[in-house]
């Protein structure tokens, strides 16, 4: 029994072997430029959007704010409430479908260029390189014993990381608590318990994920890397090594029947996850394209054509023509159709969204009563919910029966985001052959904005 046990142990050690910290070599090129452009774009939006202001009805507020305490989501001029949860569901479906669509077309391109883990790892690695030096200097520093220089470099790096992580946490919480109100409370730590928890947690999370875990998140923690393969087909473009052109490798650069790959290992040195793309498609690959940039530089230097490593599909690498059009790629066609359908559904839902919700309840205690002048009265409770960002005055009208009218007050004021129950008495003359429950309609209209109007059905009881 000892041999099988030892084999299992060896397998476990091989699967989870320690490679040491990966220090990727810096590289310049087309894909690296795109990658850093995405870093700048996403971080300008993230760190800057919470400072934008919006003037609404004479009041200035934060343009993008998820106000959990008051159950509001501000998106510039749009105010969403819990009743708009369908829009959130549609947005999440669109995000997931868009991710599947991109994956079917170009593999894990989102991971390589826009994933927050990739973006912040790039930023933290850049800081590390500025403090400790290039990849070789960092490797040498890792292997050297602790001394004053190493202690100063490591302390400086971790302090900068911590400051960036703290500012990231402040920005994140600033989308839930107005950031101009949040900042003055931090020096004295007079923040609320909710803000305090997320400031500490998100700062620690950013520091650990981007500074310490790095590629381990992509390799072992990210579920997307595990199920991405089910969205691939033989036409999906992924970062691939052209083995037909590169093999057999010519490490000594000898003349003869050899491939273009000189086995320099530069593709491994620049990879953020430390894989060898020449081993074929691997789930750890995030499709960042840095190995393409590095390999192209080498190919230019040795006078060989570029694109030994390139974005290519399985069919291209096999020398077969790729199908054209969505109809020849059912998986992509399905994702594209879902994107169009849910985009249209979201736009329609938003256009039909009403800023006033009305619920009409008939008084069950007394269905009807007859007045001294021969009219029949019914009592109702109207619950008005004002989803607008300001207070509105609503007028109530009723129709559906000859001579039907509202007795008493017909105009009511409702504050923003509040539910205002209103007791209404409706009367109609007792005449004609009608009896029993008759259909009527209540129309509730805002005096400030007549476009905010709701027609609600109900019934009127006659003897």
N, C-alpha and C positions, 0 to 999 in steps of 0.2 A: 504493500500500500504506500510505501515511502516514495516511489518514483512518480506515481500520478500526482501526489500532493506537491512534490517539488516542481513538477511541470506547471501545475496551476499557479504556484507562487512565482515561477519565472514569467508566466504569461501576464500576471498582474503587474510585476515589476516592469515588464516591457511596455504594457499599456499605459501605465502611469509613471514612466521613467522621468526623472528630473533632468531637464535640459539646461537648467540654469535660467537666469533672466535673459530675455531676448533684447538685444540692443541692435535694432535695425539700422543699417547704413542709410544715410540720407542720399536722396537721388532727385534729380531734376528731370523734367520732361512734361509731355502733354498731359498725362493722367495725374501727375503730381500737381500740376497747375490747376486742373479741374478740382482736385481734392481740396486744395487750400482755398480755392474760390468758394467752395461749399462751406468750409469752416468759417470764413469771413461772413458769408451771407447768413448762415443760420445763427451765428452768434450776434451779429448786428441786430437781427430780428429779436432774438431772445433777450439780450441785455437792454435793447432800446425800446421795445414795444411797450413795456410797462411804464415808461415815462411819458407816453403820448397822452394828451388831454383831449377831451371832447366837450364841446359846448352844446348842451341840450336844454332848451327852453330857459335860457338865461342862466343856467347853472353849469359850472365846470366840474367835470368828474374825470376819473381815469378812463381812457378809451377802451382798454381791455381789462376786465376785472370779473373774477368769479366770486361774487359776494355771497358766501355760503350762509352767513348769518341772516341775510334778508332774502335768500333763495332767488338770487338774480345772477344772470350772466350778461355782462355788458360787452358787446362787440361793436364798438364805435356807436353808430346810431341805432343798432338793434339791441333790444332787451329781451332776453329769453327767461322763461320761468319753468318750474318743474313740469307744468302742463305741456311744455314743448319738448318733452323727452324723446318724442318720435324723431325730431330733427337730429338729436344727438345720436340716436341709433342709426339713422341713415348715414351720418357723417362717419361713424365707426365702420359701417359696412363698406362705404366708399374707400376708406383708408386701407382696410384689409384687402379689398378687391384690387385696389391700385397696386398694393404690394405684390399680390399674386400675379398680376398682369406684368409688372416689371420683371419679376422673377422668371416667368415663362419666356420673356423676350431675352433677358440679359443676365440671368442668374442672380447672384447676391449683390447686385449693383447698389442697392440701397445700403447694404452693410458697408460697402467700401467707400461710399461718398457722403451719406447723409445720416447714418445711424448715430445717435448721441454718444454711444460708447466709442465709436471710431473717431468722432469729432473731438471729444475731450481727451482721448488717448493721444491724438496728434498734438493737441495743445500742451498737454503735460509732458510729452516726450520732447517737444520743442524747447520747453523751459529747462528740462534736464540737460539737453545738448548745449544750451547757452551757458549753463552753470558748470557742468562737468566736462564738456568737450564732446568730440565726435564719438562714434560707436566704439572705436578702438580704445580711446581714452577712458570711456566708461567701463569697458571690459577690464582694462588694466586696473582701474580704481576698485572694481568689485573684488579683484583677486589680491589686492594689496592689503597689508595689515592696517588696523586702525591707527591713525596718527592725527596730528593737529590739522594738517591740510585736508585730509579726508573728512574729518569731523566738521570742519568749517564748510566744505562744499556740500556735504549731505544736509547739514543744518540749514544752509541757505536755500537749497532746493526744496526741502520739505516745508520751510516757512512760506516760500512763494506758492507752493502747491496749496498749503492751508489757506492762505489769503484768497487765492482764486476760488477754492472750494467754498469758503465762507461767503464771498460775494455772489457766487452762483446760487447758494442757498437763499441769500437775501432776495435776489432777483426772483427766484421761484416763488417764495412766500409773498413777494410783492404783487403777484398776480391774483392773490386771494385776499390779502389785506393791502389797501392802497399804500404804495411804496413810499409816498411822501409822508404818510402818517407812521409807517413802520420804522423808517430810519431813525427818527429822534428817540425812539423807545429802546433802541439796541444798546447804546453806550451805558445806560443805567439798568439794562435788562428788565425794563418794565413792560415787556411784551406779555401777552396772554399765554396760557398754558398750551393752546393749540399752536400758536406761532412759535413758541419756544421749542416745542418738540420737533417741529418740522425744520426749524433752523439748524438744530443740532443734527438731526437725522440726515437731512439732505446734504449738509456739508460733509459729514462723515462718509456718506454713501458716495458722493462725487470723488472725494479724496481716495477712498479705497478702490473704487471701480476703475478710475482713470489713471491713478498714480501707482497703485500696487498690483491690482489684478490684471489689468490690460488684456493681453491676448487670451488669458484663461477664461475670460467672460465669453469670448467668441467660441472657444474650443470646448468648454465644459458646462457653461451656465446658460447659454442662449438656446432656447428651444427651437428657434427658427433654423439654426444650422442643422438640426436633426431631421426636420421634415421638409426642408427645401427640395430634396430630391424628388418628391412626388409631383412637383410642379415643373420639373424639367422634361424635355423630350429631346429627340435627336436634332432638333433645329434651334435649340436654345443656345444663345451666344454666351460663352463663358471664357475666362482667361485660360488659354490652352497652349501647350507646348507642341509644336509641329514636329513630331518624332520622325516622320518620313524624311523631313529635310535635315533634322539635327543629328540623327543617328547614322552610323556609329560616331560617338564623340571623338573629337580630335584634340585631346588635351595637350599633345606635344606639337600641334600645328604642323604635322607632316603632310607632304603632298601624297595624293593617292585618292582612293575611293573612300572618303570619309565625309562625315556630316559637317554642318556649319557650327554645331555646338562645340566650344573649346573647353567645356567643363570648368569654367572659371568660378562658378558658384555664386556669381553676383546676384542671381535671381533669388537665392536663398538668403543672402546677406541683407537684402532690402525688404524682405517679406515681413510685415508686422506680426504675423502669426508663426513665423519660423518654419514654414513648410517648403518642400521642393516641388515646384510646379511640374517638373519633368516626370514626377511619379504618377501623373494623371490627375483627374478630377478628385478633389478631396473636400470633405465637408468643412474643414477649417478655412478654406480659401474664401476671402471676403470680396473678391473681384475688384480690388482697388486699382489694379493695373500698374503698380509700381515696378513689378518684375518686367513688364513690357518696356517701360522707360529705361530701366537699367540694361536690359538685353539689347535694346536698339542702340544704345551708346557703344556697347562692345562690338556690335555688328558693323557699325560705321568705322570704328577704329581698325578692324581687321579687313575692311573692304568687302564685306558680305552684305547682301540685301537685308534690310530690317524685317521685323515681324516674324522672327523665329518663334517668339512668344507673342500671342495676339488674341484678340477676342474672336473666337471661331466656334462654330457648332460641330457636333459630331459628324454630320454629313460633310461639311467642308473639309475637315481633317482627313476624311476617307476619300476625298476627291470627287464627291457626288454633288450635283447641283441642289441647292436648297429650294424648297417649294416657295412659291410666291403667292401673296394674298392671304387674307385671314381664313378664307374658306378651306384652304389646304392645311390650316393649322387649327383644328377644332378647339384645343385648349385655349389658345389665344383669343379665338373668336368668342368663346363663352365669356371669358373675363372682360373683353371689350364690350360685349353686349350688356353684361351686368353693370359696368361702369356707366354706360349711356342710360340704362333704365333707372338706376338709382339716382343718377344726377338729375334726370327729369323728374323723378318722384320727389326729390328734395326741393327742387325749384318750385314745383307745383304746391307742395305742402307749405312752403314759405310764403308763396303768393296768396294762398287761401287762409293763412293764419289770421285770426281775428284777435284784436286787442281787448275784446270784451267777451266774457263767457257768462251765459245766463242759464240758470236752472229755475224752472217754474214748478212750484208745488201747490196743489190744490188743498184747501183746508178740509181734512178728512173728518173733523169733528162735526161740522155742519155743512152738508152738501149745498144747501140753498136756503134762502129765507125770502119771504114776500114782504115788501114794504107797504105802507099805508096808501101810497099812490099807485099801487098795482104793478110795481116793477119787481123783478127777481134779482136778488143779489147773490154773488158767489165771492168767497174770500180766497185770496192767493198769497203765497209768500214767494217773492222773486229774489233769488240770490245773484247779485251782480258782482262779478270779479273783474276788476280793472287791471289789465295787463300792461297798460301804458306806463310810461315813466313819470307821469305827472297826474295830478288829480283831474277828474273830469266830472262835468255835470251832465246827467243823462235824463232825457225826457222819455216818458212811456206812453205808448198809444196802443189801443186794442181795436180789432175789427173781426169780422166773421159773421156777425148777426146784425139785422136792422136795428138801429137805435142803441146799440151797445156802447157803453161809455165807462170811463173810470171815475169813481166817486172820490173826491178829495184831491190831495196833492199828487201831481204827475211828474214833478222834477225832483231828482235826488242827486246829491254829490257823493262821489266815491273816491277815496284816496287811492294812490298808486299801490298796486299789489295787495289790496285788501278785498275781502269778501263782505259785501254789504247786504244783509237780509232786509227786504222791504215788504211791508204788509200792504197789499193793494185790494181794494174792494171794487168789483166790476158789477154793473147792473145792466139789465136789458128789459124792455117792455114785455109783458106777458100777453102776447097776441099771436095770431096765426095758428097753424096746425102743428108747429114744431113742439117736440117734447123729448125728454131724456137728455143725454149728453150730446152737445153740439160742438163741432170743431171751431176754435177761434185762434187768433194769432196775436201775440204781443210783439210790438216793435219797440226796441230800445235803441235810442240814437244819442250820440254825444253832441252837445251843443257847441263845444269847441272845435270838433272835427266831425262833420256829418258823415264822413267816409267810415267812421266807426259805428256800425249799425248791425244789430242782430235781430232776426225774425225767429221767434220761438213759438212752437205749436203748443196748444193746450186744449182743454174742453170746458164748456160751460153747461151747467146742469139746469135743465128746465123741468117743471113738474110733468 
